[in-house]
């Protein structure tokens, strides 16, 4: 399987589709190549991405795979568990909200954030404090409604990402 990983790491177009509209992830599921499928998901393939021709996603291909030792069912359970494990990690957009909280004062944040973003940021702070959400770059301590990133440059980077993504709002 090392050869497969080598090819996945070096290929230029992982997302191309065949004449039936299947991408590489769909084909690995359809053919029962579960280790390869796992490698692709770890690489960032979205298991819910649908085939434009037939509307199927990875789970449809798994359900139609008639393997003799029921590995398809085990794979669906494993994928389900992977999603649960990842749900407690803070994603990039959430890091960006927390970066804004860490870098800017309250008056500035109130001008930058929508009401929904303010509520989401406050909820994230609470989840961090209660250890419902985790991040390797943010300390658990929250003071004055500000998260403490392990290095200030992390907070500045994510705040800059948020500002770039929302640049049209700042005109």
N, C-alpha and C positions, 0 to 999 in steps of 0.2 A: 504493500500500500504506500510505501515511501515514494514510489514513482508517481502515483496519482497525486499525492500532496505536492511533489515537485512541480508537476505540470499545472496544477491549480494555482500555485504561487507565481508562476511565470507566464501564464497565458494572458493575452491582452483583451480578450472579449469573452468573459464568462457568461454574459447575459444574452448571447445570441440564441436563436431558436431554430429548430429544424422545420421541415416542410409541414409538419403536423402542429406546429406552434409550441412544442415542448422545449423548455430550457434544460440545462444540464441537471438541475435538481429534480425536475420532473422525470427525466430519463433514469436517473439513479434509483428513484423510488419505484418506478414501474418495473425495473429489472431486478429489484431486490438487492441492490448494492448499498446496504445500510451503513457500512463504515464510510463509504464515499459520500453518502448523503449527509452524514454527521459532519464530515470535514467541510462540506459546502455551507452548511448552516452556521458552523463556527466561523467560517470565512465571511459571513454576513448575508448569505442568501435569505430572502424572506420566504418562509414556508407557506405564507398565504398568497404569494404572487400567483395570479391566475393565467392560464393558457388563454390567449385571446381568441383562439378558434373554438374551443369547446367549453371554456369557463371553469376548467378544473384547476385545482391547486394541488399541492403535494399530498394532502390528505385523501383526495379522490384517487390518486394513483396508488397510494398505499392500500386503500380499501379494496381496490381491484387487483392487487397483487395476490395471487393464490400460492403463496409459499407453503410448503408442507409443515414447517415447524413453527408457524404462527409468529414469525419475527415481525410482521407488519404491525400486529397489535402491540407487541412490546415496544416497537419504535414510536407508535403514537403516544404511548404512556410516557416514554422517555422525553419526547418533544414537549409534552404537556408539562412535565416536571422542569424542563429547561426554562420554559416561559415563566413558571412560578418563581424559580430562582432568580431570574433576571428582573422580575418586577420589583424587587427590593433595592435595586441599584438605581442611582440617580443618572438620568440620561443627559446628553449634551445641552438640550434646551433648558432642563431644570438647573444644571450647573450655571447656565447663563443667567437665569433669574437670580440665583444665589450670588453670582458675581456682581450683579448690579446692586444687590443689597449690601454686599461687603464694601464696595468701592464708593458708592454715592450716599450722601446724606438723605434724610427723610424727605425734605422739601423737593429735592431733585428727583428722587425716586417716584414721588407722587405725580410729578409732571411726566415722567417717562412711561410708567406702567399704566395699563388699563386697569379697571377695577378687577377684572378677572385675573390678570397677572399678579396684582397685589395679593389677592386671596390665595392664589396658587403658591406664591412665594412664602406666605405666612404658614400655609399648610406644610410646605416642605421643611421649614424651620422646625415646626412641631414634630414632624416625622423623624428628623435628624436627632432631635433631643431625646425622643422616645425610642430611638434605635430601630424604627420601622423601615427607614431608608438608610443606605450605606453609601459612602464615597471614600475612596482611598486618599483623596486630596483635601477633604474638609474635616476638621476636628469636630467632635461632638458638641463642644461648648458653644453656646450661643449667648451673646451679651448684647443688650440694647437692640434686640431684633436684628442682629447682624451675625452671619456665620463667620467662622474663622477658618480660612483656607490655610493649609500647612505652609504655603509660600504665597506671599502677596501677588506675585506675578501670575499665579493660577487664577486668582480672582479677577485681575486686570484683563487677562486673556479672554475669559468667559464673558466679562462685561463688554469687551470690545466685539466679541462675536455677536452678542445680543444687539449691540448698537448697529453693527453692520447689517444684520438681518432685518432690522427695523428702521433703517435709514430714511425711508420714505415718510415715516411718521414725524420725523424731526425737522421738517421744513416749515 
